[in-house]
Amino acid sequence: MSRASAAKAQPIHRGKFVTWLAEVFQLNPAGLIWPRAMMFLDIALVPLVVFWAIGHEEYLLSALFGALFVWLADPGGRYGPRVARMAIYAAIGAGLTALAFGIGGDAWGWLVLAASAVTLVASLAVMFGIRRFATCMLLNIWFILALAVAFGFHHSPHHFTQHTWAQTLAWTGGAALWIAVSFVAWLISGRQDQPQPIAELPGDTSRQKLTPPIVMFAVLRTIVIAGTSAIAFGANPSHGVWLVFSAMIAMKPSLEQSTVFAMQRLSGAVIGAVAAILLLLIPASVHGLHLAAVTLGLQAVALVIFAHAAAIRFWNYAVYYSCLSAGILTLMDVLQPTDYSAEGYRVLWVVCGVAIGVLVMLLAGLLAKRGAKAPPQAAGGQGADVPAQRTTTADQPRPAPSGS
């Protein structure tokens, strides 16, 4: 290529990059929902103050996610069936919480097996409808997170004492908190049927067909979680659990996502991890009462970050994912203060996890293209990948997220 041709191609590539960047960080002013953020903050302050008062902040994460995920899973409608569904969801979440914290100190093979099994079941839950697929993906994220936290507690040099039954009770209490809030809202409204609190989440519960691309992608996600879990829990490198969670949040939960949406997930994961690392630098050089005060302050900051995530979900997905990742990663490690060298390991594992996520999405893209080229079936003229395309409605920026 001549110098003139190279010089001409450079502005073209630069223009494409700027266009791509603008699409990834494009803002939707109508997507800012601050009342939702205030609702989350009001609810989250209850377990925060309770666990501050009793001096057991190690149970805060379970309570927060119990309230948050039952809120997200709230189907709305008539209050009787609504409560029943939330109670069943809360019971499943409590069971997963008990399993995660119960085996957190066991041999690493059991942790890998449990993480793989839960991931596979959640990935195949699309057969029960898009709504159940989305809520199962939430539980999948929580189980991986709880497993990582439990493993960190058992291998922490600070010798944390936490009980499986208390973690399970904290999750159940968080879930009950949202159910109580929904009950009060129902009474205030005059016992009328209520709409789905998070209207953007999918409501379709019609059964889906498990096509080969969907099954293959579910297996692929399971293999990734198994491999990263084996590294994190088996080799037990410093802060290796960040590898598992970074890979988990970097992977897209369906085959047919757009490139822009996939890159929003990846860029959000990286930005959120960097923000969490910067926050965790603060307690790395303090001790005693100062450390306790900084720890409490960072927990409050994490709640504010979560509140912003609730408000900006449809403002920009990359920024939303940055807030979500930063809040989760901060709460994961804020109770385990380390020195500055640990930040290098955190960066390393985040980069590795995101790289694994990129590879998975490339393979998933190949699977999607292969399914799209499949010949149509004779009966109705539908291609083999039609159910896979239907599942994507649960994971588009609008109208519904899947998995988070």
Contacts in CASP RR format, 6 or more apart in sequence:
PFRMAT RR
TARGET T0000
AUTHOR 0000-0000-0000
METHOD contacts of the structure
MODEL  1
MSRASAAKAQPIHRGKFVTWLAEVFQLNPAGLIWPRAMMFLDIALVPLVV
FWAIGHEEYLLSALFGALFVWLADPGGRYGPRVARMAIYAAIGAGLTALA
FGIGGDAWGWLVLAASAVTLVASLAVMFGIRRFATCMLLNIWFILALAVA
FGFHHSPHHFTQHTWAQTLAWTGGAALWIAVSFVAWLISGRQDQPQPIAE
LPGDTSRQKLTPPIVMFAVLRTIVIAGTSAIAFGANPSHGVWLVFSAMIA
MKPSLEQSTVFAMQRLSGAVIGAVAAILLLLIPASVHGLHLAAVTLGLQA
VALVIFAHAAAIRFWNYAVYYSCLSAGILTLMDVLQPTDYSAEGYRVLWV
VCGVAIGVLVMLLAGLLAKRGAKAPPQAAGGQGADVPAQRTTTADQPRPA
PSGS
1 9 0 8 1.000
20 260 0 8 1.000
20 263 0 8 1.000
23 260 0 8 1.000
24 260 0 8 1.000
24 263 0 8 1.000
24 264 0 8 1.000
24 267 0 8 1.000
24 318 0 8 1.000
25 316 0 8 1.000
25 318 0 8 1.000
25 319 0 8 1.000
26 316 0 8 1.000
27 315 0 8 1.000
27 316 0 8 1.000
28 314 0 8 1.000
28 315 0 8 1.000
28 316 0 8 1.000
29 315 0 8 1.000
30 314 0 8 1.000
31 312 0 8 1.000
31 313 0 8 1.000
31 314 0 8 1.000
31 315 0 8 1.000
32 311 0 8 1.000
32 312 0 8 1.000
32 315 0 8 1.000
33 310 0 8 1.000
33 311 0 8 1.000
33 313 0 8 1.000
33 314 0 8 1.000
34 311 0 8 1.000
36 198 0 8 1.000
36 310 0 8 1.000
36 311 0 8 1.000
37 307 0 8 1.000
37 308 0 8 1.000
37 310 0 8 1.000
37 311 0 8 1.000
38 307 0 8 1.000
39 310 0 8 1.000
40 68 0 8 1.000
40 71 0 8 1.000
40 306 0 8 1.000
40 307 0 8 1.000
40 310 0 8 1.000
41 303 0 8 1.000
41 304 0 8 1.000
41 307 0 8 1.000
43 67 0 8 1.000
43 71 0 8 1.000
43 177 0 8 1.000
43 178 0 8 1.000
43 181 0 8 1.000
44 64 0 8 1.000
44 67 0 8 1.000
44 68 0 8 1.000
44 303 0 8 1.000
44 306 0 8 1.000
44 307 0 8 1.000
45 303 0 8 1.000
46 177 0 8 1.000
47 60 0 8 1.000
47 63 0 8 1.000
47 64 0 8 1.000
47 67 0 8 1.000
47 170 0 8 1.000
47 173 0 8 1.000
47 174 0 8 1.000
47 177 0 8 1.000
48 60 0 8 1.000
48 64 0 8 1.000
48 299 0 8 1.000
48 300 0 8 1.000
48 303 0 8 1.000
50 63 0 8 1.000
51 57 0 8 1.000
51 59 0 8 1.000
51 60 0 8 1.000
51 63 0 8 1.000
52 296 0 8 1.000
56 166 0 8 1.000
57 295 0 8 1.000
57 296 0 8 1.000
57 299 0 8 1.000
57 335 0 8 1.000
58 153 0 8 1.000
58 160 0 8 1.000
58 162 0 8 1.000
58 335 0 8 1.000
59 162 0 8 1.000
59 166 0 8 1.000
59 167 0 8 1.000
59 170 0 8 1.000
60 170 0 8 1.000
60 299 0 8 1.000
60 331 0 8 1.000
61 145 0 8 1.000
61 146 0 8 1.000
61 149 0 8 1.000
61 331 0 8 1.000
61 332 0 8 1.000
62 97 0 8 1.000
62 146 0 8 1.000
62 167 0 8 1.000
62 168 0 8 1.000
62 170 0 8 1.000
62 171 0 8 1.000
62 174 0 8 1.000
63 170 0 8 1.000
63 171 0 8 1.000
63 173 0 8 1.000
63 174 0 8 1.000
63 177 0 8 1.000
64 174 0 8 1.000
64 303 0 8 1.000
64 306 0 8 1.000
64 331 0 8 1.000
65 142 0 8 1.000
65 145 0 8 1.000
65 171 0 8 1.000
66 90 0 8 1.000
66 93 0 8 1.000
66 142 0 8 1.000
66 171 0 8 1.000
66 172 0 8 1.000
66 173 0 8 1.000
66 174 0 8 1.000
66 175 0 8 1.000
66 178 0 8 1.000
67 173 0 8 1.000
67 174 0 8 1.000
67 175 0 8 1.000
67 177 0 8 1.000
67 178 0 8 1.000
68 306 0 8 1.000
69 89 0 8 1.000
69 93 0 8 1.000
69 135 0 8 1.000
69 138 0 8 1.000
69 139 0 8 1.000
69 142 0 8 1.000
69 175 0 8 1.000
70 86 0 8 1.000
70 89 0 8 1.000
70 90 0 8 1.000
70 174 0 8 1.000
70 175 0 8 1.000
70 178 0 8 1.000
70 179 0 8 1.000
71 178 0 8 1.000
71 197 0 8 1.000
71 198 0 8 1.000
72 135 0 8 1.000
72 138 0 8 1.000
72 198 0 8 1.000
72 201 0 8 1.000
73 85 0 8 1.000
73 86 0 8 1.000
73 89 0 8 1.000
73 135 0 8 1.000
73 138 0 8 1.000
74 82 0 8 1.000
74 86 0 8 1.000
74 178 0 8 1.000
74 182 0 8 1.000
74 196 0 8 1.000
74 197 0 8 1.000
74 198 0 8 1.000
75 81 0 8 1.000
75 82 0 8 1.000
75 85 0 8 1.000
75 86 0 8 1.000
75 131 0 8 1.000
75 196 0 8 1.000
75 203 0 8 1.000
76 82 0 8 1.000
76 193 0 8 1.000
76 194 0 8 1.000
76 195 0 8 1.000
76 196 0 8 1.000
76 197 0 8 1.000
77 193 0 8 1.000
77 194 0 8 1.000
77 195 0 8 1.000
77 196 0 8 1.000
78 193 0 8 1.000
79 182 0 8 1.000
79 183 0 8 1.000
79 186 0 8 1.000
79 191 0 8 1.000
79 193 0 8 1.000
79 194 0 8 1.000
82 182 0 8 1.000
82 194 0 8 1.000
83 179 0 8 1.000
83 182 0 8 1.000
83 183 0 8 1.000
86 175 0 8 1.000
86 178 0 8 1.000
86 179 0 8 1.000
86 182 0 8 1.000
87 179 0 8 1.000
89 135 0 8 1.000
89 175 0 8 1.000
90 171 0 8 1.000
90 172 0 8 1.000
90 175 0 8 1.000
90 176 0 8 1.000
90 179 0 8 1.000
92 139 0 8 1.000
93 139 0 8 1.000
93 142 0 8 1.000
93 171 0 8 1.000
93 175 0 8 1.000
94 168 0 8 1.000
94 171 0 8 1.000
94 172 0 8 1.000
94 175 0 8 1.000
95 168 0 8 1.000
96 118 0 8 1.000
96 139 0 8 1.000
96 142 0 8 1.000
96 143 0 8 1.000
96 146 0 8 1.000
97 142 0 8 1.000
97 146 0 8 1.000
97 167 0 8 1.000
97 168 0 8 1.000
97 171 0 8 1.000
98 164 0 8 1.000
98 165 0 8 1.000
98 167 0 8 1.000
98 168 0 8 1.000
99 114 0 8 1.000
99 143 0 8 1.000
100 114 0 8 1.000
100 143 0 8 1.000
100 146 0 8 1.000
100 147 0 8 1.000
100 149 0 8 1.000
100 150 0 8 1.000
101 146 0 8 1.000
101 149 0 8 1.000
101 150 0 8 1.000
101 162 0 8 1.000
101 164 0 8 1.000
101 167 0 8 1.000
101 168 0 8 1.000
102 150 0 8 1.000
102 164 0 8 1.000
103 110 0 8 1.000
103 111 0 8 1.000
103 114 0 8 1.000
103 147 0 8 1.000
103 150 0 8 1.000
104 111 0 8 1.000
104 147 0 8 1.000
104 150 0 8 1.000
104 151 0 8 1.000
104 153 0 8 1.000
104 154 0 8 1.000
105 150 0 8 1.000
105 151 0 8 1.000
105 154 0 8 1.000
105 155 0 8 1.000
108 229 0 8 1.000
108 230 0 8 1.000
108 233 0 8 1.000
108 234 0 8 1.000
108 236 0 8 1.000
109 230 0 8 1.000
109 233 0 8 1.000
109 234 0 8 1.000
111 147 0 8 1.000
111 151 0 8 1.000
111 229 0 8 1.000
111 233 0 8 1.000
112 226 0 8 1.000
112 227 0 8 1.000
112 229 0 8 1.000
112 230 0 8 1.000
112 233 0 8 1.000
112 234 0 8 1.000
114 143 0 8 1.000
114 147 0 8 1.000
115 143 0 8 1.000
115 144 0 8 1.000
115 147 0 8 1.000
115 225 0 8 1.000
115 226 0 8 1.000
115 229 0 8 1.000
115 244 0 8 1.000
116 222 0 8 1.000
116 225 0 8 1.000
116 226 0 8 1.000
116 229 0 8 1.000
118 139 0 8 1.000
118 140 0 8 1.000
118 143 0 8 1.000
118 144 0 8 1.000
119 140 0 8 1.000
119 144 0 8 1.000
119 221 0 8 1.000
119 222 0 8 1.000
119 225 0 8 1.000
120 218 0 8 1.000
120 219 0 8 1.000
120 221 0 8 1.000
120 222 0 8 1.000
121 136 0 8 1.000
122 136 0 8 1.000
122 137 0 8 1.000
122 139 0 8 1.000
122 140 0 8 1.000
123 140 0 8 1.000
123 217 0 8 1.000
123 218 0 8 1.000
123 221 0 8 1.000
123 222 0 8 1.000
123 253 0 8 1.000
124 210 0 8 1.000
124 214 0 8 1.000
124 215 0 8 1.000
124 218 0 8 1.000
125 132 0 8 1.000
125 133 0 8 1.000
125 136 0 8 1.000
125 137 0 8 1.000
126 132 0 8 1.000
126 133 0 8 1.000
126 208 0 8 1.000
126 210 0 8 1.000
126 214 0 8 1.000
126 387 0 8 1.000
126 391 0 8 1.000
127 207 0 8 1.000
127 208 0 8 1.000
127 209 0 8 1.000
127 210 0 8 1.000
128 205 0 8 1.000
128 207 0 8 1.000
128 208 0 8 1.000
129 204 0 8 1.000
129 205 0 8 1.000
129 206 0 8 1.000
129 207 0 8 1.000
129 208 0 8 1.000
130 202 0 8 1.000
130 203 0 8 1.000
130 204 0 8 1.000
130 205 0 8 1.000
130 206 0 8 1.000
130 208 0 8 1.000
130 390 0 8 1.000
130 391 0 8 1.000
130 393 0 8 1.000
130 394 0 8 1.000
130 400 0 8 1.000
130 402 0 8 1.000
131 201 0 8 1.000
131 202 0 8 1.000
131 203 0 8 1.000
131 204 0 8 1.000
131 205 0 8 1.000
131 394 0 8 1.000
132 205 0 8 1.000
133 208 0 8 1.000
133 391 0 8 1.000
133 394 0 8 1.000
133 402 0 8 1.000
134 201 0 8 1.000
134 202 0 8 1.000
134 394 0 8 1.000
134 400 0 8 1.000
134 401 0 8 1.000
134 402 0 8 1.000
134 403 0 8 1.000
137 253 0 8 1.000
137 402 0 8 1.000
137 403 0 8 1.000
137 404 0 8 1.000
138 403 0 8 1.000
138 404 0 8 1.000
140 403 0 8 1.000
141 248 0 8 1.000
141 249 0 8 1.000
141 403 0 8 1.000
141 404 0 8 1.000
144 225 0 8 1.000
144 244 0 8 1.000
144 245 0 8 1.000
144 248 0 8 1.000
145 245 0 8 1.000
145 328 0 8 1.000
145 332 0 8 1.000
146 167 0 8 1.000
147 229 0 8 1.000
148 232 0 8 1.000
148 241 0 8 1.000
148 244 0 8 1.000
148 245 0 8 1.000
148 332 0 8 1.000
149 241 0 8 1.000
149 332 0 8 1.000
150 167 0 8 1.000
151 232 0 8 1.000
151 233 0 8 1.000
151 241 0 8 1.000
152 241 0 8 1.000
152 336 0 8 1.000
153 160 0 8 1.000
153 162 0 8 1.000
155 236 0 8 1.000
156 336 0 8 1.000
158 335 0 8 1.000
158 336 0 8 1.000
158 337 0 8 1.000
160 335 0 8 1.000
160 336 0 8 1.000
182 194 0 8 1.000
182 197 0 8 1.000
185 194 0 8 1.000
186 192 0 8 1.000
186 194 0 8 1.000
196 203 0 8 1.000
200 313 0 8 1.000
200 314 0 8 1.000
200 398 0 8 1.000
200 399 0 8 1.000
200 400 0 8 1.000
200 401 0 8 1.000
201 400 0 8 1.000
201 401 0 8 1.000
202 393 0 8 1.000
202 394 0 8 1.000
202 399 0 8 1.000
202 400 0 8 1.000
202 402 0 8 1.000
203 400 0 8 1.000
204 393 0 8 1.000
208 387 0 8 1.000
208 390 0 8 1.000
208 391 0 8 1.000
209 387 0 8 1.000
210 387 0 8 1.000
211 371 0 8 1.000
211 384 0 8 1.000
211 385 0 8 1.000
211 386 0 8 1.000
211 387 0 8 1.000
211 388 0 8 1.000
212 371 0 8 1.000
212 384 0 8 1.000
213 255 0 8 1.000
213 367 0 8 1.000
213 368 0 8 1.000
213 370 0 8 1.000
213 371 0 8 1.000
213 384 0 8 1.000
213 385 0 8 1.000
213 388 0 8 1.000
214 255 0 8 1.000
214 387 0 8 1.000
214 388 0 8 1.000
214 391 0 8 1.000
216 367 0 8 1.000
217 254 0 8 1.000
217 255 0 8 1.000
217 364 0 8 1.000
217 367 0 8 1.000
220 360 0 8 1.000
220 363 0 8 1.000
220 364 0 8 1.000
220 367 0 8 1.000
221 251 0 8 1.000
221 253 0 8 1.000
221 360 0 8 1.000
224 247 0 8 1.000
224 251 0 8 1.000
224 356 0 8 1.000
224 357 0 8 1.000
224 360 0 8 1.000
225 244 0 8 1.000
225 247 0 8 1.000
225 248 0 8 1.000
228 243 0 8 1.000
228 244 0 8 1.000
228 247 0 8 1.000
228 353 0 8 1.000
228 356 0 8 1.000
229 244 0 8 1.000
231 237 0 8 1.000
231 240 0 8 1.000
231 243 0 8 1.000
232 240 0 8 1.000
232 241 0 8 1.000
232 243 0 8 1.000
232 244 0 8 1.000
232 349 0 8 1.000
233 241 0 8 1.000
237 345 0 8 1.000
237 349 0 8 1.000
238 342 0 8 1.000
238 345 0 8 1.000
239 333 0 8 1.000
239 338 0 8 1.000
239 342 0 8 1.000
239 345 0 8 1.000
239 346 0 8 1.000
239 349 0 8 1.000
240 345 0 8 1.000
240 349 0 8 1.000
241 332 0 8 1.000
242 273 0 8 1.000
242 329 0 8 1.000
242 345 0 8 1.000
242 346 0 8 1.000
242 349 0 8 1.000
242 350 0 8 1.000
243 349 0 8 1.000
243 350 0 8 1.000
243 352 0 8 1.000
243 353 0 8 1.000
243 356 0 8 1.000
245 328 0 8 1.000
245 329 0 8 1.000
245 332 0 8 1.000
246 269 0 8 1.000
246 273 0 8 1.000
246 349 0 8 1.000
246 350 0 8 1.000
246 352 0 8 1.000
246 353 0 8 1.000
246 354 0 8 1.000
247 352 0 8 1.000
247 353 0 8 1.000
247 354 0 8 1.000
247 356 0 8 1.000
247 357 0 8 1.000
247 360 0 8 1.000
249 265 0 8 1.000
249 269 0 8 1.000
249 321 0 8 1.000
249 324 0 8 1.000
249 325 0 8 1.000
249 404 0 8 1.000
250 265 0 8 1.000
250 266 0 8 1.000
250 269 0 8 1.000
250 353 0 8 1.000
250 354 0 8 1.000
250 356 0 8 1.000
250 357 0 8 1.000
250 358 0 8 1.000
250 360 0 8 1.000
251 357 0 8 1.000
251 360 0 8 1.000
251 361 0 8 1.000
252 261 0 8 1.000
252 262 0 8 1.000
252 265 0 8 1.000
252 361 0 8 1.000
252 364 0 8 1.000
252 395 0 8 1.000
253 394 0 8 1.000
253 395 0 8 1.000
253 402 0 8 1.000
253 403 0 8 1.000
254 388 0 8 1.000
254 391 0 8 1.000
254 392 0 8 1.000
254 394 0 8 1.000
254 395 0 8 1.000
254 402 0 8 1.000
255 364 0 8 1.000
255 365 0 8 1.000
255 367 0 8 1.000
255 368 0 8 1.000
255 385 0 8 1.000
255 388 0 8 1.000
255 391 0 8 1.000
255 392 0 8 1.000
256 368 0 8 1.000
256 388 0 8 1.000
256 389 0 8 1.000
256 391 0 8 1.000
256 392 0 8 1.000
257 392 0 8 1.000
257 395 0 8 1.000
257 396 0 8 1.000
258 396 0 8 1.000
261 317 0 8 1.000
261 395 0 8 1.000
261 396 0 8 1.000
261 397 0 8 1.000
262 361 0 8 1.000
263 318 0 8 1.000
264 316 0 8 1.000
264 317 0 8 1.000
264 318 0 8 1.000
264 321 0 8 1.000
264 397 0 8 1.000
265 317 0 8 1.000
265 318 0 8 1.000
265 321 0 8 1.000
266 354 0 8 1.000
266 357 0 8 1.000
266 358 0 8 1.000
267 318 0 8 1.000
267 321 0 8 1.000
267 322 0 8 1.000
268 318 0 8 1.000
268 319 0 8 1.000
268 321 0 8 1.000
268 322 0 8 1.000
268 325 0 8 1.000
269 321 0 8 1.000
269 322 0 8 1.000
269 325 0 8 1.000
269 350 0 8 1.000
269 354 0 8 1.000
270 350 0 8 1.000
270 354 0 8 1.000
271 318 0 8 1.000
271 322 0 8 1.000
271 325 0 8 1.000
271 326 0 8 1.000
272 321 0 8 1.000
272 322 0 8 1.000
272 323 0 8 1.000
272 325 0 8 1.000
272 326 0 8 1.000
272 327 0 8 1.000
272 329 0 8 1.000
273 325 0 8 1.000
273 326 0 8 1.000
273 329 0 8 1.000
273 346 0 8 1.000
273 347 0 8 1.000
273 350 0 8 1.000
274 347 0 8 1.000
274 350 0 8 1.000
275 322 0 8 1.000
275 325 0 8 1.000
275 326 0 8 1.000
276 325 0 8 1.000
276 326 0 8 1.000
276 327 0 8 1.000
276 329 0 8 1.000
276 330 0 8 1.000
276 333 0 8 1.000
276 346 0 8 1.000
277 329 0 8 1.000
277 343 0 8 1.000
277 346 0 8 1.000
277 347 0 8 1.000
277 350 0 8 1.000
279 298 0 8 1.000
279 301 0 8 1.000
279 326 0 8 1.000
279 330 0 8 1.000
280 298 0 8 1.000
280 330 0 8 1.000
280 333 0 8 1.000
280 334 0 8 1.000
280 338 0 8 1.000
280 343 0 8 1.000
280 346 0 8 1.000
281 340 0 8 1.000
281 343 0 8 1.000
282 294 0 8 1.000
282 298 0 8 1.000
283 291 0 8 1.000
283 294 0 8 1.000
283 295 0 8 1.000
283 298 0 8 1.000
283 334 0 8 1.000
283 337 0 8 1.000
284 337 0 8 1.000
284 338 0 8 1.000
284 339 0 8 1.000
284 340 0 8 1.000
284 342 0 8 1.000
284 343 0 8 1.000
285 340 0 8 1.000
286 294 0 8 1.000
286 337 0 8 1.000
291 337 0 8 1.000
295 334 0 8 1.000
295 335 0 8 1.000
295 337 0 8 1.000
298 330 0 8 1.000
298 334 0 8 1.000
299 331 0 8 1.000
299 334 0 8 1.000
301 330 0 8 1.000
302 326 0 8 1.000
302 327 0 8 1.000
302 330 0 8 1.000
302 331 0 8 1.000
302 334 0 8 1.000
305 323 0 8 1.000
305 326 0 8 1.000
305 327 0 8 1.000
305 330 0 8 1.000
306 323 0 8 1.000
306 324 0 8 1.000
306 327 0 8 1.000
308 323 0 8 1.000
309 320 0 8 1.000
309 323 0 8 1.000
309 324 0 8 1.000
309 327 0 8 1.000
312 319 0 8 1.000
312 320 0 8 1.000
312 323 0 8 1.000
313 320 0 8 1.000
313 401 0 8 1.000
314 397 0 8 1.000
314 398 0 8 1.000
317 397 0 8 1.000
321 404 0 8 1.000
324 404 0 8 1.000
333 346 0 8 1.000
368 385 0 8 1.000
368 388 0 8 1.000
371 384 0 8 1.000
371 385 0 8 1.000
371 388 0 8 1.000
372 385 0 8 1.000
374 383 0 8 1.000
374 384 0 8 1.000
374 385 0 8 1.000
375 383 0 8 1.000
376 382 0 8 1.000
376 383 0 8 1.000
377 383 0 8 1.000
377 384 0 8 1.000
391 402 0 8 1.000
393 399 0 8 1.000
393 400 0 8 1.000
394 400 0 8 1.000
394 401 0 8 1.000
394 402 0 8 1.000
395 401 0 8 1.000
395 402 0 8 1.000
395 403 0 8 1.000
END
